[in-house]
Amino acid sequence: MGRRILNDALRSMVNAERRGKAMVELKPISTVMSSFLRIMKNHGYIKDFQVYDPHRVGRITVELQGRINDCKALTYRKDIKARDVEAYRLQTLPTHQWGYVVITTPDGVLDHEEAIKKNC
């Protein structure tokens, strides 16, 4: 269920960007979603996000920046060893020049560069 929530939120953000919207509201929320949005903010894909009422159903308001071309969540679980993260990135991303693979690890939600640095 958690992966479906993240996938629906990412599709809402992509659709809002394509329509030229400045903000989008995401419901329901999860901690993985807020961690993913933090990574997107650090890489400059979104301006900012606000979490309202995180202990109940809650909602997240995201300020879009116009830099998201496509964003998807994989709906299946795949175990990857630390040494295979780079090969997985090359297999998953459509091009080598841009894009990030975000991975859930025991150290939290990390992008592929941080996962390689931390070796997890």
N, C-alpha and C positions, 0 to 999 in steps of 0.2 A: 504494500500500500504506500509506503514511503517513497518508493521510486516513481510511482504514478503521480503523486502529488508534485514532485519535483519536475517531472516531464510536463505536466499541465501548466505549471508556473512558467517554465521556460518557453513553451509555445505561446502563452499569453504575452510574454515580453517581446518575442519575435514578431507576433502579429501587430502589437501596438507600435513597434518601431516601423513596420512596413506601412502602417496607416499614418505615420507622422505624429503620433501622440507624444506628449512630454512626460506623462506619468502613467503608471499602471498600478492597479491594486490586486494583490494576490491573496487568495483564500483557498483552502485552509493553509496553515503554515507548518513547518517542521524545523527542528534545529539544523538539520542537514541543509535545508534551503537557505537559512540565514548564513550558514558558513559558506555556502556556494556564492551567495551574493556578496559576502565580504571579499572573496577572492576576485570576483568580477569587478568590484570597486577598486581593489588594489591594482589591477591591471588596466584600469581606465575604461572599461566597457559600459559602466553605469556611473552616474554622478553620485547618488546617495540613496539610502533606503532607511525607512523607519519601521520598527516593529511595534505594533499596537496589541496590547493584551496577550503576551506570549504564553500565559498559563492556561488560557482557555482556547477556544477555536482560533481567535486572533486574526490579524491581517497584516500584510506588509505593503507599504506604499513605496514604489521604486521610481526614482527620477531617472528617466532615460537620457542617453547622450547621443544616440544615433549611430553607434559603432557596432551594433550586433547584426551580423549577417545571418548567422544560423547558430542555433544552440539546441542540443539534444541531450537527453539522459538515456543511458542504456537501461533496458528493463530486465536484463538478466545479470546474474552475479558471476563474476569471473575472478578467480584467484590469480594474482600476478606476483612473481618473485621480484625482489628489488632489482636484480640485474636485468630483468626483462621489461622494465618500464619504458625504456627508450624504443625497443622494438615494438611494443604495444602502441606507443604514440605514432610511430611511422605507419603502422597498420591502420590505425583509427582515423587520423587526420587526413583530409583530402590533399593537403600540400605541406611541404616542409618549411615554408617561410613563416607562416602565421598560425595562430590557434593554440589552444591549451587543452590538455586532458586533465580533468579534475578527478582525483581518486580519493576514496575513503580509506584511511589507514588506521592503525592503532594509535597514531599520534594525532589523529583528527583528519579533517578534510584538507587535502593539499593538492596543488597543481603538480604536473609531472616534473617540473624543475626542482621544486622543494622536495619532492619525494626522492629524487635522485641525490640531492645534497644530503638529506637526512638518512639515506640508505634504508628506506622502509617501504 
